[in-house]
Amino acid sequence: MTTATVTDSELNAFLDGELAPARCAEVERWLAGHPEAVARLEHARAQRDALHRLFDPVLDEPVPEALQQAAQAPVRRAGRQRVPWQQIAAGVLVTCVGAAGGWFARDRQAATPVAALSVPLPRQAAVAHAVFSPDVKRPVEIRAEQEEQLVTWLSRRLGTPLHPPRLGALGLELIGGRLLPGNSGPVAQFMYHDAAGQRLTLYISTENTGKRDTAFRFAQEGPVNVFYWIDGELGYALSAGMPKDELARVAAAVYAQLERR
């Protein structure tokens, strides 16, 4: 059996347990003589398992009543149907898990252009907010008590200095932050809460470098309101379930602090 007889598609199917038993045995024999392919296979399996550990508990949680109501009565704007939150989140999760399964094809020309798979900044931010902000036990990866470690880690991963804004004057306290996957690279999420427990997230991406439109823009994704803008090499999106005018005041404060740095 030669290298060409075991394709990337077959390796993906082998990883997912979708090969016929006879062919599975042939692939196992082939892998015994190709340790580099075994290493790639184990890396892909580790990615897949990590994604399931991250998202399966969220998928098992009950959907909040407010989100169920939003899904049952989707908002229409300018003739365009609003996609329900569950469909948005499901699409993002399928894309993430599919990326792990497609590890072996990473060096080949993609059949679908990358741009066709891109999710707009405000929608990415709204989905990330909807997934993590309701979480009581694990809303962030690193808590505010280790802020220096958090900032160093996220800055290194995004390749640019990051600083979570101070929003105490607005009654918002930093909870912490986490690293998330974007369309083509890592993004950062900082999370805040107020005295009533309402949470707000700041989503920061480097994927908008080169875009010249820096104006504040507003978007609504189901029950999540989002203000977003581009500033130099970074794209920012502030998401919360609070009313638009309240979120606008927070967005203005965040922008003012970031511009001074």
matplotlib code that plots the C-alpha trace (Angstrom):
import matplotlib.pyplot as plt

x = [0.0, 1.4, 0.9, -1.5, -3.8, -4.9, -6.5, -7.1, -10.8, -10.3, -8.2, -11.0, -13.5, -11.2, -11.0, -14.8, -15.3, -17.1, -14.9, -16.0, -14.4, -12.3, -11.0, -10.4, -8.1, -6.2, -5.7, -4.6, -1.9, -0.8, -0.6, 1.7, 4.3, 3.6, 4.3, 4.0, 0.4, -0.3, 0.9, -1.4, -4.2, -3.7, -3.5, -6.8, -8.4, -7.2, -8.7, -12.0, -12.1, -11.2, -14.1, -16.5, -15.3, -15.8, -19.2, -21.0, -21.9, -23.3, -25.4, -26.8, -27.9, -31.6, -32.1, -33.1, -36.7, -35.8, -33.8, -36.7, -39.0, -36.6, -36.3, -40.1, -40.6, -37.6, -37.1, -37.2, -35.2, -35.0, -36.6, -34.0, -35.0, -33.3, -31.6, -32.6, -29.9, -29.9, -29.2, -26.4, -24.7, -25.2, -23.6, -20.6, -20.2, -20.4, -17.8, -15.5, -15.9, -15.6, -12.3, -10.9, -12.1, -10.6, -7.1, -5.5, -6.7, -5.2, -2.3, -4.6, -6.7, -10.1, -13.1, -15.1, -13.5, -12.6, -14.6, -17.7, -17.3, -16.7, -19.1, -19.5, -17.9, -21.1, -22.6, -19.4, -19.4, -23.2, -22.8, -19.8, -21.7, -24.8, -22.7, -20.5, -22.3, -25.0, -22.4, -22.3, -19.3, -17.0, -17.8, -14.1, -10.8, -8.7, -10.4, -9.7, -7.7, -5.0, -5.5, -1.7, -1.5, -4.7, -3.5, -0.1, -1.6, -4.2, -1.7, 0.8, -1.8, -3.3, 0.1, -0.8, -1.0, -4.4, -5.8, -9.3, -11.1, -11.8, -15.6, -16.1, -17.5, -20.3, -20.9, -19.2, -16.6, -14.2, -14.8, -12.0, -11.4, -10.9, -9.4, -11.8, -11.5, -12.3, -12.7, -9.0, -7.3, -7.6, -9.8, -10.1, -13.2, -13.3, -16.4, -17.9, -20.9, -22.9, -24.3, -27.4, -25.4, -26.0, -23.1, -21.4, -18.6, -15.9, -14.9, -11.5, -10.4, -7.4, -9.2, -10.5, -7.0, -7.1, -10.8, -11.1, -14.7, -14.1, -17.6, -19.6, -22.3, -25.2, -26.5, -29.1, -28.8, -31.9, -31.9, -28.2, -27.4, -24.0, -22.0, -18.9, -16.2, -12.7, -9.8, -6.4, -5.5, -8.3, -12.0, -14.1, -17.6, -19.4, -22.4, -25.0, -28.7, -29.0, -31.0, -29.3, -28.9, -27.2, -24.9, -24.1, -22.8, -20.6, -19.3, -18.4, -16.5, -14.6, -13.7, -12.4, -10.1, -8.8, -8.0, -6.0, -3.6]
y = [0.0, 3.4, 6.8, 7.8, 4.9, 6.4, 9.8, 12.7, 12.0, 8.4, 9.5, 11.9, 9.1, 6.8, 9.4, 9.6, 5.8, 6.0, 3.6, 0.1, -2.5, -4.0, -0.6, 0.4, -2.5, -1.6, 2.0, 0.7, -1.4, 1.6, 3.9, 1.4, 2.4, 6.1, 7.6, 11.2, 10.4, 8.9, 12.2, 14.2, 11.9, 12.2, 16.0, 16.1, 13.8, 16.0, 19.1, 17.3, 16.1, 19.5, 21.1, 18.6, 19.2, 22.9, 23.0, 19.8, 21.0, 24.2, 22.2, 20.2, 23.3, 24.4, 27.3, 30.5, 31.4, 34.8, 33.0, 30.6, 33.5, 35.2, 32.0, 31.6, 35.2, 36.1, 39.8, 41.1, 44.0, 45.6, 42.5, 40.2, 37.4, 37.3, 33.9, 32.4, 32.3, 28.5, 28.3, 30.8, 29.0, 25.6, 26.9, 28.2, 25.0, 22.8, 25.0, 24.6, 20.8, 20.5, 22.4, 19.8, 17.0, 18.7, 19.0, 16.7, 18.9, 22.1, 22.4, 21.9, 24.3, 24.5, 23.6, 26.4, 29.9, 30.9, 34.2, 32.1, 30.6, 33.9, 35.0, 38.8, 40.4, 41.4, 37.9, 36.2, 38.4, 37.9, 34.1, 34.1, 36.3, 34.1, 30.9, 32.0, 34.8, 32.6, 30.2, 30.3, 28.0, 28.7, 32.0, 32.8, 30.9, 33.2, 35.3, 39.0, 38.0, 36.9, 39.9, 40.3, 36.7, 37.1, 40.2, 38.7, 35.5, 37.1, 39.8, 37.1, 35.0, 37.9, 39.5, 42.9, 44.6, 44.2, 46.0, 45.4, 48.8, 50.0, 50.3, 50.7, 54.2, 52.6, 50.0, 47.2, 44.9, 42.7, 39.0, 37.8, 36.6, 33.8, 32.9, 32.0, 30.9, 33.4, 33.1, 32.7, 33.2, 33.7, 36.4, 37.6, 38.0, 40.1, 39.7, 42.1, 42.1, 44.7, 44.6, 42.9, 40.1, 41.3, 40.4, 42.3, 41.1, 42.8, 40.8, 41.7, 40.4, 41.0, 39.7, 43.2, 44.6, 46.9, 47.8, 51.6, 51.9, 52.9, 54.2, 52.9, 50.5, 48.8, 45.3, 43.1, 39.4, 38.0, 39.3, 40.4, 44.0, 44.7, 47.9, 47.3, 49.3, 49.0, 50.8, 50.4, 46.7, 45.6, 45.0, 45.5, 44.3, 45.1, 42.7, 42.6, 42.1, 45.7, 48.4, 50.1, 53.5, 52.0, 49.9, 52.9, 54.7, 51.8, 51.6, 55.3, 54.8, 51.7, 53.6, 56.6, 54.5, 52.4, 55.6, 57.1, 54.1]
z = [0.0, -1.0, 0.6, -2.2, -1.5, 1.9, 1.2, 3.6, 3.3, 4.4, 7.4, 8.4, 8.1, 10.1, 12.8, 12.9, 12.8, 9.4, 7.4, 6.5, 8.8, 6.0, 4.9, 8.6, 9.1, 5.9, 7.2, 10.6, 8.9, 6.7, 9.8, 11.5, 8.9, 8.8, 12.3, 10.9, 9.9, 13.3, 15.0, 12.8, 13.6, 17.3, 17.0, 15.1, 17.7, 20.5, 18.8, 18.4, 21.9, 23.3, 21.3, 22.7, 26.2, 25.7, 24.0, 25.0, 28.5, 27.0, 24.5, 27.3, 29.3, 29.0, 26.5, 28.4, 28.0, 26.5, 23.7, 23.1, 22.6, 20.3, 18.2, 18.0, 16.8, 14.7, 13.9, 10.3, 9.3, 5.8, 4.3, 5.7, 8.1, 11.4, 12.0, 15.4, 18.0, 18.1, 14.4, 14.7, 17.5, 15.9, 12.7, 14.5, 16.5, 13.3, 11.7, 14.7, 14.9, 11.1, 11.3, 13.6, 11.3, 8.3, 9.8, 7.2, 4.3, 5.9, 3.3, 0.3, -1.7, 0.0, -2.1, -0.5, -0.3, 3.2, 2.9, 2.3, 5.8, 7.5, 10.3, 10.6, 13.7, 15.5, 15.0, 16.2, 19.3, 20.0, 19.8, 22.1, 24.5, 24.4, 24.9, 27.8, 29.7, 31.2, 32.5, 36.3, 36.9, 34.0, 32.3, 31.8, 31.5, 33.6, 36.3, 37.1, 40.2, 37.7, 35.4, 34.7, 33.6, 31.5, 29.7, 29.0, 27.6, 25.4, 24.1, 23.1, 21.4, 19.4, 18.7, 20.0, 23.5, 25.0, 28.1, 29.5, 30.0, 33.5, 33.8, 37.5, 37.1, 35.1, 37.7, 35.8, 37.2, 35.2, 35.8, 33.5, 30.0, 27.6, 24.2, 21.4, 17.7, 15.1, 11.3, 10.7, 14.0, 17.8, 19.3, 22.9, 25.1, 28.3, 30.5, 33.0, 35.3, 37.3, 40.8, 39.5, 37.9, 34.3, 32.1, 29.3, 27.0, 24.9, 21.9, 20.3, 16.9, 14.6, 11.6, 10.5, 9.8, 6.7, 6.9, 6.9, 8.2, 11.8, 12.6, 15.5, 14.3, 16.1, 15.5, 17.2, 17.2, 18.9, 22.5, 22.3, 21.4, 19.9, 19.3, 17.2, 15.5, 13.9, 15.5, 13.7, 13.5, 15.9, 15.7, 18.8, 19.6, 22.9, 23.6, 26.3, 26.9, 28.2, 26.3, 23.3, 25.0, 28.1, 25.9, 23.8, 26.9, 27.8, 24.3, 24.3, 27.6, 26.2, 23.0, 24.9, 27.1, 24.2, 22.2, 25.0, 24.9]

ax = plt.figure().add_subplot(projection="3d")
ax.plot(x, y, z, "-o")
ax.set_aspect("equal")
plt.show()
